[in-house]
């Protein structure tokens, strides 16, 4: 099977290893890194690469760039979306509430590979071909270096967007109450070094019903993960409270769990070790990439060709040769 993987050139999270594993596990896979301008004009790009000769076209882009290009997307057989932000589809405070569902429903032949188990199930109930493939971490870049952990408690990551308002409020309050560090680092070596200095990593994915990538990265680097419980998602992904993870459901519970961990070094070490083994066995890019490749190549729903008017429009505007 011949696969084309279109990914974002400007992405902050380094996913090169994931793309590499997908390539290795497909019969034939070509990766194109698209600039923002190219992502906004997919028709023009696809017309230059004979897209119609590929069995699968996998698009990893931002939904706001895809929605205006519905007519182009309708002209792509074997269309697969790789999406790590579809949790926003069900967040009442998100500007993307229901946006993903509307787009995928208008492309009934397409498949959406989403990174939340509950999100996938909710989309399936809407008759969308949604498949859960979890986020993961780059095992070649991030690992336990067995360094001295001189930062007792910390969070590293973004607090800027509207979707992170609850996260920011909780973390800032916890910082005042516990003295925990809240900061950011560059990707790569600096991030690896900081994670390996942290004993307890506090995650606050509030209202998302999904675990962000930092959870897996922190566990893989040997931190104890103190995470906001995502309800049913916890068990579906294999997280076990006080075994490989420590969950909290309120600010007060987070403070209590922190005090418990800091008063019991043996418990802390055991949970950290279990968490690291769990992340390494289940959520490395080596494993996640193989699953992605399998789901990309799995048989899809029959393609529903676009109308003659749509075919003519994309041909005249972009030069796209739409398959019959």
C-alpha positions, 0 to 999 in steps of 0.5 A: 500500500502506498501512503502519503503523510502530510505533516506540519513543518512548524510543530513545536513537539518534535515528532520525527521519530513517530513519522519514521516508525510509521514509514518503517511499518508501511509498505511504502510511505512518503512524508511531506513537511508542509509550511503553513502556506502549503497547509492552507492550499492543499489543493495546489500541493496535491496537484503537484505530487500526483496524489491520486496514485496513493492509496492513503493520504494522511493529513496532520494539520490544524482543524482551522486550516482544514475546514475551509478546504472541504471541497478539496478534502472531498476529492481525496480517496483514502483520506485519513486525519491524524489528530491530537486535539480532537478532545476540544470537540467536546469542551464547552469552553473551546472555540472548536466545540463540535468543529471536528464532528462537523468536518468528519461527518461531511467526509463520511469515507474518511478516517480520524485517528484521535488520541483519546479513547472516550473521544473516539467512542463518542465520535463512533456514536456519531457514525464517524470512522474514528479510531483511538491511537494514543499519544506517546513519547520519543524514546530516543530523545527522552529517558531516565538519565538517573540524574540527581532530582533536585526539583521536588515538584514541578510542571513544565508546559504551556498555560497561554491558550483559552483551553488552558485557563483552568490548568493555569488557575490550578497550577498557579494556586498549587504553586502558591500553596506548595512552592512547586515550580511552573515553567517552560523549556525548549524541546530536546536536550534542555527538556530532557535535562529538566524532566530528569531533575524533577521528582514529582511532575504535576499534570493538570489536563482539566476538562480535556478528558484526555491525557496530554503528551507531557504525561507520558514524557514525564513518566518515561523520564522517571518522574512520579506523575501526579495527574488530574483524573480523566475519569473513564479514560484513566482505566482505558489507557492502563493508568492505575492510581498509586501504582504507576500514577497518582491521581487527584480530582481537586486542588486539596486532594493534589496537596494531600497526595503531594504531602503523602509522596514527600513523606514516603520516599519508598512509595514515591520511588516505587510509583516512579519505577512502575510509571516508567516501565508502563510508559516504556512498554505501552507509549513509546513512539516505536509502539504507537507508530506501529499502531498508527501504520496498521490503522492507516493501512486497514480497510476503509469505508467505500469512497463516495466521489464528489459531485461533478461540480466539485470535481470541476471546481478543484480541477479549474482552481488547483489542477487536481485530477480527481479519481473516478 
